[in-house]
Amino acid sequence: MDFSTDPRPAPADCSTMAEVRVGVDALDRLLVAVLAERQRYMDAAARIKTDRAAVRDSARIEDVVAKVKAAARAAGLSEEIAEPVWRTLIEGCIAYEFGVWDARRQTV
């Protein structure tokens, strides 16, 4: 992601709460866009998986969390923020994928 033309002030340059809020709001919009793309991968997973039991994969969950924690450390994000956020995200994605999996296989 290229932030070179980003109009937001750097966090260290913010001198007002209005500037902080502009930055946070802009980042929230970016996060929504990225999460929407992640959701599309859940759509693909629901399409590809032939067994409903494969939707929840405990080993994969722990693998994802470990990778996120490593990425968080490298990026300077607190693991105390990253891990619970991703665990909640993963659970939401699993619930979503179950819904999509079931809907795709529902007989009319």
LINPEJO-V951852 format. One record per backbone hydrogen bond with DSSP energy under -1.0 kcal/mol. NH is the residue of the N-H (numbers start at 1). CO is the residue of the C=O. Records with the same first field share a line. If there is no record, write none. Layout:
NH = CO + CO
This chain:
6 = 3
13 = 10
14 = 11
20 = 16
21 = 17
22 = 18
23 = 19
24 = 20
25 = 21
26 = 22
27 = 23
28 = 24
29 = 25
30 = 26
31 = 27
32 = 28
33 = 29
34 = 30
35 = 31
36 = 32
37 = 33
38 = 34
39 = 35
40 = 36
41 = 37
42 = 38
43 = 39
44 = 40
45 = 41
46 = 42
47 = 43
48 = 44
49 = 45
54 = 51
55 = 52
61 = 57
62 = 58
63 = 59
64 = 60
65 = 61
66 = 62
67 = 63
68 = 64
69 = 65
70 = 66
71 = 67
72 = 68
73 = 69
74 = 70
75 = 71
76 = 72
77 = 72
81 = 78
82 = 78
83 = 79
85 = 81
86 = 82
87 = 83
88 = 84
89 = 85
90 = 86
91 = 87
92 = 88
93 = 89
94 = 90
95 = 91
96 = 92
97 = 93
98 = 94
99 = 95
100 = 96
101 = 97
102 = 98
103 = 99
104 = 100
105 = 101
